[in-house]
Amino acid sequence: MPFDEAMTEIAAAAKAWRRQLHQYPELLFDLPKTSALVAGKLREFGCDEVVTGIAGTGVIGVIKGRLGAGRTLGFRADMDALPMSEETNLPHASRVANMMHACGHDGHTAMLLAAARYLTATRDFAGAVAVIFQPAEEGGGGARVMIEEGLVERFGIDEVYGMHNQPGLAVGSFAIRPGPMLAAGDRFVVTLNGRGGHAAYPHTTRDPLLAGAHLVGALQTIASRYTNPFDPVVVSVSYFSAGNPAALNVIPASIQIGGTIRTVDPQTRKSVEGRFRDIVNASATLFETQAEIDWRAGYPVTVNDPDKTRVAIAAARSVAGEAGVDDDWPRAMGSEDFSYMLEKRPGAMIWLGNGDSAALHNPGYDFNDDAIIHGMRYWAALVAERLKPGA
């Protein structure tokens, strides 16, 4: 796809939108400023329909082509930030305490707005595009809520596509793979209740801290001894709370541990949860303590439809050339709630290069504005691929 002068102008405007969003981040479903900016832009562009209030602050814009009837594509961008303090010292750094766009959702939103502006101006396609601006990707499951509130059926969406920036991948490049691309991510908090007492007389206690220390090691056997090494599983204990440093002669009566479990295969996900519960309860029994399990089921596996992955690859290659698209990118053990949309309709998620930036969820991260035009052109290329008259 050749560069279009109009696209270059729109991308320059989108840079300003992106930096405005970056300065005023918002969390989860509570995105009034972000939602208002997005809805205002979509109305200004002339979308045929602009709907707000889905999943609280979600926004949908519908753009109809001028070349007749056809399928409807759903393009999704996430809008929410993270509860982190920014450390970039950039002129457009966050102005909100303990909130920052550390995952590039400001860039995702700006790129899809840019594509919406271009598509409303040209409309050289059949069918329609629904641009989906989603709240609460960072742990809130906003995609699931939008689906529960009728997103797919109300707008007649036939296929869904997502895009996420990737630090370390060259700007202007894309990466994708068919099938499972990102893992399911479940979380847990285990409370072990025992009998506390004086640390000089441990035999009079039922030490939950000792049970917890054993449990941390025992849980690692899920990946090392229970599952096939060619079936990826990650078990990470990331939280351990026990006792009081001001009372080092006291064995506590209760402790908590927490963490996350990542899986790629749905059947493995079920069996791993069962094994997790067995190990927790057996460890508690071994040390004569009692376990309370708070299992927090997270996002499903993100699975790219093979046929729609080929569509995405063709669109990306029209933007970046053959060498600019890695079509066998390694799957990652992170998770993404776009998976809920892919469970409802076939589609694909693609990575967009963010260059040599800090990692995602890092206080030094910033979305690379040079990537905007490449993401915008990818969205336009998808329309050209899938919404040809008679297709």
DAURTA-V102465 format. One record per residue. N is the residue number from 1. PHI is phi in degrees with one decimal (* if undefined). OMEGA is omega in whole degrees, 0 to 359 (NA if undefined). Layout:
BEGIN
N_PHI_OMEGA / N_PHI_OMEGA
END
This chain:
BEGIN
1_*_180 / 2_-69.0_176 / 3_-62.9_179 / 4_-113.5_182 / 5_-58.4_179 / 6_-62.8_179 / 7_-62.4_180 / 8_-61.7_179 / 9_-66.4_180 / 10_-64.9_179 / 11_-61.5_178 / 12_-64.8_177 / 13_-66.2_181 / 14_-64.4_176 / 15_-59.4_179 / 16_-67.4_177 / 17_-61.0_182 / 18_-60.7_182 / 19_-70.7_174 / 20_-65.4_177 / 21_-60.9_182 / 22_-65.0_182 / 23_-71.8_184 / 24_-127.8_181 / 25_-69.9_177 / 26_-137.9_190 / 27_-112.3_170 / 28_51.0_182 / 29_-88.9_186 / 30_-92.9_186 / 31_-123.6_185 / 32_-63.5_181 / 33_-70.4_180 / 34_-63.0_180 / 35_-61.4_180 / 36_-65.4_178 / 37_-62.6_181 / 38_-63.2_181 / 39_-62.7_179 / 40_-62.5_179 / 41_-65.0_182 / 42_-62.7_177 / 43_-67.5_179 / 44_-61.8_180 / 45_-70.1_181 / 46_96.5_174 / 47_-57.9_181 / 48_-68.0_179 / 49_-151.1_174 / 50_-128.5_183 / 51_-118.5_178 / 52_-116.2_173 / 53_87.9_176 / 54_-78.0_188 / 55_56.9_177 / 56_83.8_185 / 57_-123.2_176 / 58_-71.0_182 / 59_-132.5_176 / 60_-124.3_172 / 61_-117.7_180 / 62_-109.6_180 / 63_-121.7_181 / 64_-98.0_178 / 65_-75.0_182 / 66_-99.5_185 / 67_-108.7_174 / 68_102.4_184 / 69_-75.8_179 / 70_175.8_181 / 71_-71.7_176 / 72_-114.4_177 / 73_-97.9_173 / 74_-106.7_176 / 75_-111.1_186 / 76_-113.8_170 / 77_-128.1_175 / 78_-91.2_190 / 79_-119.5_191 / 80_-85.2_180 / 81_-103.5_182 / 82_-121.7_178 / 83_-81.3_183 / 84_-135.8_175 / 85_-95.2_183 / 86_-77.5_180 / 87_-130.8_181 / 88_-94.5_185 / 89_59.4_178 / 90_-81.3_178 / 91_-59.1_181 / 92_-100.9_181 / 93_-62.1_181 / 94_-54.8_175 / 95_-102.1_182 / 96_-113.8_183 / 97_-61.2_175 / 98_56.5_172 / 99_-142.2_176 / 100_-157.8_174 / 101_-85.1_183 / 102_-96.4_180 / 103_-126.4_175 / 104_83.6_179 / 105_-66.6_173 / 106_-62.4_177 / 107_-68.1_178 / 108_-60.2_180 / 109_-64.6_181 / 110_-63.1_180 / 111_-65.6_180 / 112_-72.5_172 / 113_-61.2_179 / 114_-61.2_178 / 115_-63.7_179 / 116_-62.7_178 / 117_-63.6_180 / 118_-65.5_184 / 119_-68.8_177 / 120_-68.9_180 / 121_-78.1_185 / 122_-100.9_179 / 123_56.3_181 / 124_-85.3_180 / 125_-158.9_174 / 126_-101.1_181 / 127_85.7_186 / 128_-151.6_174 / 129_-121.7_173 / 130_-105.4_177 / 131_-88.8_190 / 132_-110.0_178 / 133_-108.3_193 / 134_-105.0_171 / 135_-85.1_163 / 136_58.3_171 / 137_-78.0_186 / 138_-79.7_174 / 139_99.2_183 / 140_-96.9_180 / 141_64.9_182 / 142_-60.2_178 / 143_-63.0_178 / 144_-60.9_181 / 145_-66.0_178 / 146_-60.9_178 / 147_-65.2_179 / 148_-61.1_180 / 149_-91.5_169 / 150_93.5_183 / 151_-51.3_188 / 152_-67.7_183 / 153_-71.3_184 / 154_-61.4_184 / 155_-103.4_176 / 156_58.9_185 / 157_-75.2_180 / 158_-97.3_181 / 159_-140.9_179 / 160_-129.8_181 / 161_-135.7_178 / 162_-130.8_180 / 163_-146.5_179 / 164_-137.5_178 / 165_-70.2_182 / 166_-134.6_173 / 167_-57.8_181 / 168_92.1_175 / 169_-95.3_187 / 170_-58.7_176 / 171_-59.5_183 / 172_91.8_179 / 173_-104.5_179 / 174_-132.1_177 / 175_-145.2_185 / 176_-162.6_171 / 177_-153.4_173 / 178_-76.5_178 / 179_75.6_181 / 180_-58.8_181 / 181_-114.8_178 / 182_-132.8_187 / 183_-85.2_165 / 184_-75.1_182 / 185_-127.4_177 / 186_-104.1_181 / 187_-127.2_180 / 188_-146.9_167 / 189_-133.0_179 / 190_-113.4_172 / 191_-105.4_176 / 192_-108.7_181 / 193_-106.6_178 / 194_-129.1_175 / 195_-132.4_181 / 196_-79.1_179 / 197_170.6_182 / 198_-72.0_182 / 199_-67.4_176 / 200_-76.9_182 / 201_-129.6_186 / 202_-62.6_181 / 203_-67.3_179 / 204_-88.4_182 / 205_-107.5_166 / 206_-124.2_198 / 207_-74.7_179 / 208_-72.6_178 / 209_-67.2_176 / 210_-63.0_177 / 211_-62.1_180 / 212_-66.4_179 / 213_-62.6_175 / 214_-63.3_184 / 215_-63.7_180 / 216_-57.2_178 / 217_-70.9_183 / 218_-63.6_181 / 219_-64.8_180 / 220_-68.8_178 / 221_-71.4_177 / 222_-59.4_180 / 223_-81.4_189 / 224_-84.7_186 / 225_-131.9_187 / 226_-107.0_184 / 227_-116.9_178 / 228_-61.5_182 / 229_-63.0_177 / 230_-89.9_177 / 231_-111.5_190 / 232_-62.5_175 / 233_-141.6_175 / 234_-123.6_174 / 235_-119.8_181 / 236_-125.6_170 / 237_-87.6_186 / 238_-119.3_183 / 239_-145.2_176 / 240_-145.2_182 / 241_-121.3_183 / 242_-156.0_171 / 243_68.6_185 / 244_-143.1_181 / 245_-63.4_177 / 246_-85.5_181 / 247_-137.6_186 / 248_-76.1_176 / 249_-100.2_181 / 250_-121.2_170 / 251_-84.9_185 / 252_-71.8_178 / 253_-85.7_186 / 254_-150.0_175 / 255_-137.6_175 / 256_-133.0_168 / 257_-129.2_180 / 258_-149.4_179 / 259_174.7_184 / 260_-139.6_176 / 261_-125.9_182 / 262_-116.2_179 / 263_-139.3_181 / 264_-112.4_181 / 265_-94.9_182 / 266_-58.9_179 / 267_-68.6_176 / 268_-62.8_179 / 269_-57.1_180 / 270_-67.9_183 / 271_-68.0_179 / 272_-65.5_177 / 273_-60.9_179 / 274_-62.2_179 / 275_-65.0_177 / 276_-56.4_182 / 277_-63.9_179 / 278_-62.3_182 / 279_-66.0_180 / 280_-61.4_183 / 281_-67.9_179 / 282_-67.4_179 / 283_-64.5_178 / 284_-62.8_180 / 285_-63.6_181 / 286_-56.2_183 / 287_-106.2_176 / 288_56.1_173 / 289_-118.0_179 / 290_-121.1_183 / 291_-108.9_169 / 292_-116.7_184 / 293_-108.3_173 / 294_-108.0_181 / 295_-93.4_184 / 296_-115.0_181 / 297_-62.0_183 / 298_-105.9_184 / 299_-69.7_177 / 300_-70.7_174 / 301_-64.4_175 / 302_-85.9_186 / 303_-115.7_176 / 304_-80.8_175 / 305_-63.5_184 / 306_-57.7_181 / 307_-66.0_181 / 308_-72.8_173 / 309_-65.4_176 / 310_-62.1_176 / 311_-61.7_181 / 312_-63.5_179 / 313_-63.3_179 / 314_-61.1_179 / 315_-64.6_181 / 316_-64.6_179 / 317_-68.0_176 / 318_-68.0_178 / 319_-93.1_191 / 320_-109.1_184 / 321_82.1_183 / 322_-58.5_184 / 323_-74.0_183 / 324_-88.8_182 / 325_-128.9_173 / 326_-93.7_184 / 327_-96.6_176 / 328_-137.6_181 / 329_-63.8_181 / 330_-61.6_174 / 331_-65.0_181 / 332_-119.4_183 / 333_-95.1_168 / 334_-72.5_180 / 335_-133.1_191 / 336_-153.8_185 / 337_-81.1_167 / 338_-60.1_177 / 339_-55.1_179 / 340_-63.0_179 / 341_-68.2_179 / 342_-70.0_174 / 343_-73.3_182 / 344_-90.2_183 / 345_-141.9_178 / 346_-67.5_180 / 347_176.4_183 / 348_-158.7_171 / 349_-104.7_180 / 350_-128.0_174 / 351_-91.1_177 / 352_-117.8_184 / 353_-62.5_176 / 354_-108.4_178 / 355_74.4_185 / 356_-86.5_181 / 357_-106.3_171 / 358_-62.6_181 / 359_-69.7_174 / 360_-61.4_179 / 361_63.5_179 / 362_-112.0_182 / 363_-63.8_178 / 364_-97.5_184 / 365_-76.9_168 / 366_-149.9_176 / 367_-64.9_182 / 368_-87.0_183 / 369_-62.8_178 / 370_-66.8_180 / 371_-81.0_188 / 372_-56.7_185 / 373_-65.4_180 / 374_-70.8_176 / 375_-66.3_178 / 376_-60.7_181 / 377_-67.4_176 / 378_-63.1_178 / 379_-59.2_179 / 380_-64.6_179 / 381_-67.9_176 / 382_-61.7_177 / 383_-60.8_180 / 384_-63.1_181 / 385_-73.3_192 / 386_-104.3_185 / 387_-117.3_172 / 388_-73.6_177 / 389_-57.1_179 / 390_81.9_182 / 391_-72.5_NA
END
